Amino acid sequence: MSKEIVIDVQQEQIRVAFLEEGELVELHIEDNDQQRIAGNIYRGRVVNVLPGMQAAFVDIGLEKNAFLYAGDINTDKEVFVFNGNDNSKIEDSLCCPSIQDLLKEGQEITVQVQKEPIGTKGAKVTTHITLPGRYMVLMPTVNYVGVSRRIEDERERQRLKEAAERIKPETMGLIVRTAAMDKDIDDFRPDLEFLLKLWNKIKDREGRRGRVPRLLHKDESIVYRTVRDLFTGDVGRLIVNDKNQYYKIREWVKFIAPNLSNSVEIYEAGRSIFQEYGIEDMIAKIVQKKVWLKNGGYIIIEPTEALTAIDVNTGKYVGGDSLEDTVLKTNLEAAEEIARQIRLRDLGGIIIIDFIDMELEEHRQQVMEVLKEALKRDRTKTNVLGFTELGLLEMTRKKVRARISQSLLKPCPHCNGSGIYRHNFIDNANNSVVE
C-alpha cells in the first residue's frame, strides 16, 4: 500500500494530510493561536473534590478546570503519605481508594492532559505520565513493560518485550511502539536516553518554586509529531511547502530515522500544495453527511452529542440475481469505507452502525471481520462489540480531541447548527409576516 504525507504550512495554520493509495485517511490541523494541549504536563491545584463522582477538578491555568478521575491517579503509598492520611487506612484502601483518600482541596499535583477540552467539558487529565519517543513510550510513574497491540506476531512481541525489559529503568515503565518492529536494542537506547533527559527536566521544573498552575512541559509541534508518529518506513515520501520546516524535518529525520532522509521533499511550485494533490476536494467531502460507495450505495453519518449513528443504504446499486448477495456486497464495501471515514473524521466515543439487514449469521460475521481488519490501520484504539438484537453494530473509539469537522465548520448563527430554521408565513387577515 502506497503512503504519503503532505504538509501545508501557512502563516496562521499548519495542516497535515496522510494519504493511502492516494486517498485521504487522516487530516490534522493546528492553528498557531489555538494549539493542541493533549500531552502537555502541568503543575496544577485541586479546586474541588467530588466524592459522589469519585473525581476532582484541577486548575491547570486554562479557561475551564480539568477533570481528574480517581482511577487516573497514581495510588503509590507515597501519594497517600503526602496527603497526611493514616497509614493503616492506606493498606486497606490500595485496591480501590476513595478520592477523599487521594486528594484534598488546595493540594498541588502534577497532571498530563489526556483529552482536549471539548464543547462545554474541560480537559481530562491523569497523573500517569507518558512521554512518547520514536520507538517507545516512557512511563515514569509505573513499573510495566508493554508492546503495541498493532504488532501481532507473537515471536516479535516477545523479542521486543525482552529487549525493553533489558534497558528499562528499574522503577519506570516502557511501551514498545509499532515503529520498533524489526529494530534491535541499539536502536532503542538513544530514544530512551532522550526520554529520560526530558523526564529529568520536567522533574526539575516541578521541584522549582513558582506560581501554580504552570506549564511544566509542552508537547511537540504538529510537524515534529508527524515525523515521530507517522513517518515510518512504509511511507513513500513526506513533502512540505515551507523551507524552514523542510530543513527542520531533515534534521529530525537524521536523528530518529536516517534511512528515511531521501524520502523528504520540498514543494516549491506556486500553486497550493493541497490543491496540487487534490486534497482540498477531499477535505470538502469530510463535512458531508452522505458518502457514496464505488458500487452506487452510500452511507449517512450523523454525529450527535452522545454517539455517532451511521446508516448504510444500497442507493443506486441493484446487484445481481440474489437480494442477499446484493446486501452483502454493499455492507462489505460500506464496512471498508466506514473504517476510513471514522479515522478521517476523527469520530470518537460510541458509534452505532445500521448495516442493511442480513439474514445469514455468517454474513454478519463476515462484515464484522472486514470492519475489524480495516480498523487495524487506525492508530487510535477501537473496540468492535458486535451486533445487537436489533441488528445494529456497536463499537467504540477512544476520544482524544474534537471531531475534525469542528475545526472545519462553525455553527450557523441563523439555525444554531440545526440545519433548519422556522419558516415564515403570511397572515392574510393582517397582511403581515408571522415568525
Buried (B, 14 or more C-beta within 10 A) or exposed (E): EEBBBBBBBEEEBBBBBBBBEEEBBBBBBBEEEEEBBBBBBBBBBBEEBBEEEBBBBBBBBBEEBBBBBBEBBBBEEEBBEEBEBEEEEBEEBEEEBEBBBBBBEEBEBBBBBBBBBBEEEBBBBBBBBBBBBBBBBBBBBBEEBBBBEEBEEEEBBEBBBEBBEEBBBEEBBBBBBBBBBEBEBEBBEBBBEBBBEBBEEBEEBBEEEEEBBBEBBEBBBBBBBBBBBBBBEEBEBBBBBBEEBBEBBEEBBEEBBEEBEEBBBBBEEEEBBBEBBEBBEBBEEBEEEEBBBEBBBBBBBEBEEEBBBBBBBBBEBEBEEEEEEBBBBBBBBBBBBBBBBBBBBBBBBBBBBBBBEBEEEEBBEBBBEBBBEBBEBBEBEBEBEEBEEEEBBBBBBEBBBBBBBBBBEEEEEEEEEEEEEEEEEEEEEEEEEEE
